[in-house]
């Protein structure tokens, strides 16, 4: 597996978007991931835990916060769809989680559970969590609760994933530019 210092672990470098690539599914998440992605070899999975910085504290409520969450969700979906398409074109399986529902977006059949982004990010990155009313929230070390987590999974080798991310980001930049 790649080391933490390798380029594959620093896939996204935009100012407000960070990810970490983790080889294999950590023991603390194996049961949950197996229920969400049944039939996958958890030892072969790469977990891409992403976080997007928000301009707003996402613990708050209101129309502005709802709109911000929608923008961050669509940004993740756009990125994840592009990465998944690049990986599929290279012959590799990939799926990503809808942070709102906790369900996989590519293979929508067979899951027996939902993926808890907050608990997963706490386990994967050792981020602290807090309770905000009836919701558990993740606290980013720099961004606090102004953070939007989302996860992508693949069985592609790290270098293929890195190439797919580069290709997807270039395609997205071309559409925006």
Order of alpha helices (4+ residues) and beta strands (2+ residues): beta-alpha-beta-alpha-beta-alpha-beta-beta-beta-alpha
